[in-house]
C-alpha cells in the first residue's frame, strides 16, 4: 500500500493536475503527499557566458546571481501553493527544496517514497528555457519507483461509477515489472481492473492477457481480459480502449522496446506521454 507520494513541482498546468491527483490518492490511501521543488542551478550556470571582451572570464556574473534568486523565488512559490492546496484538502503534506539537475534530484528523493507524480510534460528549466523539457523522460528511464505521468487537465471524475484501470500488457519484461509495481502499490482498489493485450496474433494477445490475469488473481485482484487482435499501432488502440472502458489510469511498462525498434517504429511510451488524456502509471 502507498504510504508516501512524491510530487514534482514545476508550476505548469501539468504540475497542478499532478497535485490534484496526488490529493485524490492521498485521500484514498492515507499517504503522505510530498512536494519537491528544484532550483536548477547547473543549467542556469551553463546558460551564462563564460568570458567578457578580451577573453577575461567572469568571476560571478550578476545575471547568474539574479537568475538563481529568481528561480529560488519561483520554487518557493510552487511549494507555498502546494502547501496551501493540501491544507484546503485536509491532506498531510511536507515540502522539499533541492538544488541541482531536476531529474537527478527527483531520482534521489524518490528513494525515500513509494510513488512519483509528475506531468506528462515538464518545465523544470523554467528560468532558462521556454516550453517543456525532457525531465519526465529522464526520470522514467532511471527511476527507482513507479511514476504516474499526469495530463495538463484531468477531464475525468475519478469517483464516477463505471470507471476502470487499464493494464496494458504485452508479456514483455517491462510490462511484467509495471504489473507487479501496480499490484504492490495498492491502487488496484481504486477502480475495477481490465487487462488489454494488443497483438496481430489472436492467440498471442489472449495468452499475454491471461498471464497478467493469473498474476493479479493470485493477489486477490479481480480483472477482466480484453485481448485485441489488430495490425494498428499500439498506442492509439490503447487510447481507444481507455476511452471505451472509461479508464482513469493506464498501467504500462515504460520504454519497453529495444532502442533500434523504438527508432524505426516509434515508442508507445513517447506517444502516450504526448497524447494520453488519462494519467499513465509507468515503470521501467
N, C-alpha and C positions, 0 to 999 in steps of 0.2 A: 504493500500500500504506500501511497505517497505520503511523506511527512514534510517534504520541503520542495519548493519550486523556485527556480532562479529565472528572473525576467530581465532580458537585456533591454535597456532603455536608451533610445536614441532620439526621442522627440517627434518621430514620424507618426502618421496615421496608423501604420502597421504596428508600431510600438504601443500605441493607445489600445488597439484591438487586442494585443497580447496581454496587456494589463487586465482588460475586461474578461478575457478567457481565463486568466490566472485567478481572478476573483471568483469566477464560477466554479473552477476546480477546487479552489481552497475551501469554498463553502461546502462542496460535496464531500471532500475528504478530510477536512480539518487541517490541511497542510499549511505550513508557514510560507508566506509569499515574500521573496527576497528580491528587491530591485537593485540592479547593478548599473551604474553609470561609469563610463571610462573616458578620461581625458587622454586623447590620442596624441600625446607629446612626441613620440617618434616621427609620426607623419608630418606634424607641424614643423618639427625641426628640419626634416628633409626637404620641405617645401620652401625653405628660406634660401636666398642667395648666399653663397659662401665667401664671395670676395667683393670688395669695392673697387673703384677705379684704381688702376696701377697694380692690381694683384694683391693688395693688402687685405688679409682676412678680417672679417668681423669678429670682435671679441664676444659680443652677445647682442645681436640686432634688437633694436627697440620693437620692431614689428613682431619678432618672435615672442618677446615677453608679453606684448599686448594680445597676441593670439592665444597664448596659454591662459592668460587671465580670462579672456572671453570664453574659451572652451570650458574652463572651470565653472564660470557663472552659469553657462548653459546646462552643464551636468548637474549642478546643484539645483537648478530649476526643475530638471527632469525628476530628480529624487524627491523634491518637495511636493510636486504634483502627484507622484506615485503614493507618497505617504498620506496625502490628503484624501485621495481616492480610496485607499484601503480603509482609512478611518471612517469615511462615509459608508462603506460597505460592511463595516464591522468585521474586518478580516485582519488577523495577526500578520504583521509585516516587519521587515527590517530593511535598511538601505546600506549599500556598499558603494564607495567611490574608489576607483583604481586609476593608476596612471600607466600607460603602455599601449602596445598594439591591441586593439579591441578583441580580436579573435583569440589572442593568446591569454588575455585576462579572463575572458569568458570560459575558456577551456580549463584554466587553473581553478577558478572559483567553482566550476561545475563539479569538481571532485568532492565538494562538500555537500552537494544537494542531489535530489533524486531525478529531477527533470528540468530541462531548459525550455523557456518560451522565448521566441524571437519572431520578428516579422519575416514574411516571405521575401521581402526586400528590406535592406538595412541602410542606414545613413550615419554610421558611427564616425565617418570622416567629415562631419558637417562643417568643421572650421576651415577645411582646405579644399573641399570637393563639392561641386554641385551634383545633385541627383543621388543615386543609390550606389552602394559599394558591394564588395564581394565577401563581407564578413560572415553572412549566414552560410555561404557555400564552404568557406574555410572551416567554420565550426563543424559543419555536418561531416566533413571528411576526417576530422580528428577528435570528435567529441567523446568523452568518457561516459556520457549519459545520453539518453534519448532526447531528441529535440522536437518540439511542436512548433512548426512554422505557421504563422497566422496571417491571413489576408488583411488588406487595409480596412475592410469592413466586414463585420460579422452579420451576414444577411440571413441568419437563421436564428430561431429561438430554440435554444438548446434543450429546454424542458418540454417542448411541444410533443404530444403523443405521436407515435409512428416514426420517430427519429431512429436512426441506426448508426452504428460504427462500421465502416467498411474496411476490411483487411484485404489488401492486395497481395496475393500470394502466388509466386511463380516457381516455388521449390528451390530457389537459389539460397546460398549461404546467407546473404544479406536479408532476404525475406524471412528466413528462419530465426535469425537474430532479432529482427524487428518484432516478430510474433512473440518471442519469449519476453522481450522488454515490455511489450504491451501487456502481456499476461501478468508480469510481476508488478506492474505499475498500479494495478487495481482499477484501471479506467474502464475495464470491460463492464463494470456495473453501471456505468453512466447511461448506456443505451444498449438495446439488442445488437448482437454482432452478426454480420454476414461476411462470408469469405468469397471473394471474386478472384477467379483464376482465368487468365486470358492466354489463349494459345490457338495456333492454326490447326491443332490436332485435338479432337474432342476427348479422346482417351487421356491425353496428357493433361488437359485442363481439369478433367474430373479427378484424376489421381492426385494432382497437386492440391486441389481444394480439400480432398478427403484427408490428406495427411495433416493439413492445418486443423481441420475439424476434430480429428482424433486427438491432436495435442491439446486443444482447448478443452475438449471433453474430459480429459484426464485431470484437468484443473477446475472441474465443475463449472465451466463456462459453456453455455449453450450457444451454438452458432449454426447458421444455415449456409450450405454450399451453393454458390452461383457460378458454375463454370461457364465461360464464354468462348465459343469457337468462332474465330474471325481472323482475317488477314490484315485487319486495320491496325494502325499504330496503337500501342497500349495505352498511352496517356489519355487520349480522347475517349477511349472505351471506358476507362476507369471513371472519368468525369461524368460520362453519360450514366453509368451505373450509380454513382453517388447521387446524382440528381433524381434518378428514378426511385431510389430507396431512401430519399430524404436523409442522407448521411450528414452527421455533424463532425465527423472525423474520418480521415483516410489514413490507415496504417500501412507503411511501405518501407522496404529496405532501401536506404539511400545509396545512390550511385552503385547499382548492382551489376552493371555491365562492365566487361573489360574495357580498358581505355580506347583501344582501336575500334571496338564495336560501337562505343559511345560516339566516337568521332564520325563514323560513317552513318550510323542510324539515328543519332540524336539520343539524348538522355531523357528517360522518363522522369527522373527526379527534376531535371532542369525545366522541363516543360510544365510539370505540375507546380513548381515554385513560381513560374511566371503566370500561370493561367487558373490555378485552382481557386474557386470561391470558398472552399472548405478547408479548415485547418488540416495540416499534414503532420502525422506522427512519424518521425523518421529516425532510423538508427542504422548506422553503417557497420 
